[in-house]
Amino acid sequence: MKVLQAYKYAIDHTPRDERGLRSHAGAKRFAWNWGLARCRERHDAEGKWYSAAELHKLWNTEKKQDPALAWWSENSKCAYQEAFRDLERALRDFVKSKKGQRKGKRLGFPRFKKRGKCRDSFRFGAGVMRCEGTTVTLPRLGTLRTHESTEELASLVRAGRARILSATVSRTAQRWFVSFAVEVERDVPEAHARPGTAIGIDLGVKTLLTAVDNTGNIIEIPGQKPLRASLRKLRRASRDCSRKQKGSNRRRKAAERLARIHARAASVREDALHKATTQLAARYETVVAEDLNVTGMTANRKLARAVADQGFGEARRMLACKTERNGGVLVVADRWYPSSKTCSSCGGRKPSLTLKDRIYACDHCGHTEDRDVNAARNLLKLAASGAESENACGGTVRPGLAGRVPVKQEPGTAHAGKTGTVPAQAGTADEH
Ligand SMILES: [Zn+2]
């Protein structure tokens, strides 16, 4: 079966590499802004925008005529082309959102990107994209050293079992990363190795996850210790940052430090999630997890909560892919399914339960249990409800759509439907 998968590597760049990386990020920003300005002009005059293809054509003419744009040839033409595609999609999403055809938060009109204020990133949708040993090779940028080995992907490509569709390069804190969108041919077992097994998972704040399986085993994965340590650091760094004068060098440095700590906390959490989800998907045929109102949650101002929230979406994506790969299935509970507010013993409801209430105490039958365990039990019940199963991770790969590969599902577009399985989507890089 063909699945879409992302392989992400940190780049150990030289100063020369970095000039190229920054130049491409600048080119992408410029092209976006240039295209957006053209679209606005046309919209004011004719009431419509340019498509990505039209913008690309316009750009090709103008870049040769305007001597001020002579630097264009320093960067791969992909950087510009993909920026126009991004812009086209942003405009389309804006219209959809306005018409109420798009789930999640209302989107505003695309904005101009400002250096230092926007995320540095660009994409290659064509050209030489390769990896080998501890290197990746990209158009224009040439061969770059990676922090970890790229051999797993390289050997899949050599064996003809994987095809690189696009490469997105981005910067987080002071590190650059390349993420390949890859179409991979995977052998998926017809049935799970342990048929009949099921587990309900409650993703938590205090613990990474709490789960109850069909034999009544309670599994708690703490895994949050390093996260808690970095939370302390985060709190201090963010206080430090806000005390410095705006626009000052010190503020910039404090902000960089804060971003680094953020990035590290995220990668610690991601690692822990990968390990946990790999094990669970191998051991249980049916995994039940909650759907989460990701948009609503990121608005939460509590730091611990906010950091944990980001993990929910990731965990669900990982589970979707990994259960499928093991011949199992992920059942996603409707986000309104009251898993924490329901008594797992008698089914009674508790109308008000705040995050502070760590123990669930039932008013009807007196059942008392850890809040997360109670929630996990309720989720497990859904496994028996016979929800149907389908492809979880990218059964609908359409080759040749390099620029539009949904490598990551955006928060806010999360599946909001009924209890059932997760729709086709790409996972993030697996197997660390
Ligand atoms: Zn009860």
Residues whose N, C-alpha, C, O or C-beta is under 5 A from the ligand:
A	BS01	ZN	C343 S345 C346 G347 G348 C362 H364 C365 G366 H367
